[in-house]
Amino acid sequence: MHRFKQLEIWKQSRQFCTQIYLVTNHFPNEERFGLTTQLRRSSVSIPSNIAEGSSRKSNKDFARFLEIAIGSAYEIETQLLISNDLGFITEENLNPLLSKIDIMTKMMYNFQVTLK
């Protein structure tokens, strides 16, 4: 078992989740049950899957949960790009979030490789 609170990727994904909540606060009210909810749920999924995976008895199981977290990161990237297409998020706010997703995805992938 790993101590998820000590994992840098868990810390970063938790901070990223907060950033997503702050950005989506400015989305139109009619998106409350659309992109806002999707982005928030996907962002919560990353640190949650890292935490859940860390409790597993085998590294193979933990690697599977990291795979799910990586999938959520790609889902967020897509949703942010759509949000930008629709004018809900500016390039100025979009680019740092996309950079952060890229960094987190690489960290999760590299960690996943060490677990296999």
HELIX and SHEET records of a PDB file:
HELIX    1   1 PHE A    4  GLN A    6  5                                   3    
HELIX    2   2 GLU A    8  THR A   24  1                                  17    
HELIX    3   3 ASN A   29  GLU A   31  5                                   3    
HELIX    4   4 LEU A   35  SER A   54  1                                  20    
HELIX    5   5 ASN A   59  ASP A   85  1                                  27    
HELIX    6   6 GLU A   91  LEU A  115  1                                  25    
END                                                                             
